Amino acid sequence: MKRTTVVLDEQVDKELTELAHQQGHSKEDLIRIAIDRLIQSHQQSVRELPSWVGAGQSDDPTAAAQTDSLLSKIYNEDYKASLMSQQPTTKREHSS
């Protein structure tokens, strides 16, 4: 472990001391637990796109929709709906 210094507001330190006493832990333990939870929460919220996203070009006009569908399945969320809400209100004509 590496030692570091944390500066706390007096009221926060008082509440932390009380909580540590109630739970039978040291203040240091509670701070480590809180930091571990913060890091775990952050890691769970950060999602990397699969390496194949944006890897190439396609002449298939449905390729983007297919990618959106796959991403929706991967992330188990309504990916298409989030993209639709970001689209501009005007439509462009696709010329052949």
Secondary structure, DSSP 4 states (H G I P E B T S, - for coil): ---------HHHHHHHHHHHHHHT--HHHHHHHHHHHHHHHHHHH--PPPTTTTS---S-TTHHHHHHHHHHHHHTS-HHHHHHTTS-SS--PPP-
